[in-house]
Amino acid sequence: MPIVNIDLIAGRSQDQLKSLVKDVTDAVTKNTGAPAEHVHVILREMQKNRYGVAGILKSDEEA
């Protein structure tokens, strides 16, 4: 049973998340032969003030 964990910053639409889960599932089934019903995709969203790169919170970056 393949389990895929994806961490991402919150803000994507429900349609984007659905598409991501479908595309990841399709890629895993294509490349591993696992049936889609055995592929688990876990999305973990974090707020911009809970994630940083190079010592800077994403919430403090200029858009």
WOHUQUI-V641152 format. One record per residue. N is the residue number from 1. PHI is phi in radians with two decimals (999 if undefined). Layout:
<<N | PHI> <N | PHI>>
This chain:
<<1 | 999> <2 | -1.21> <3 | -2.14> <4 | -1.99> <5 | -1.83> <6 | -2.21> <7 | -1.75> <8 | -2.63> <9 | -1.30> <10 | -1.07> <11 | 2.38> <12 | -1.47> <13 | -1.30> <14 | -1.04> <15 | -1.12> <16 | -1.11> <17 | -1.16> <18 | -1.06> <19 | -1.13> <20 | -1.06> <21 | -1.07> <22 | -1.12> <23 | -1.13> <24 | -1.15> <25 | -1.04> <26 | -1.05> <27 | -1.14> <28 | -1.18> <29 | -1.12> <30 | -1.11> <31 | -1.63> <32 | -2.07> <33 | 1.43> <34 | -1.20> <35 | -1.19> <36 | -0.96> <37 | -1.19> <38 | -1.77> <39 | -1.59> <40 | -1.91> <41 | -2.08> <42 | -1.94> <43 | -1.77> <44 | -2.10> <45 | -1.75> <46 | -2.22> <47 | -1.28> <48 | -1.08> <49 | -1.50> <50 | -2.10> <51 | -2.55> <52 | -2.36> <53 | -2.33> <54 | 0.98> <55 | 1.41> <56 | -2.14> <57 | -1.14> <58 | -1.07> <59 | -1.21> <60 | -1.64> <61 | -1.32> <62 | -1.38> <63 | -1.28>>
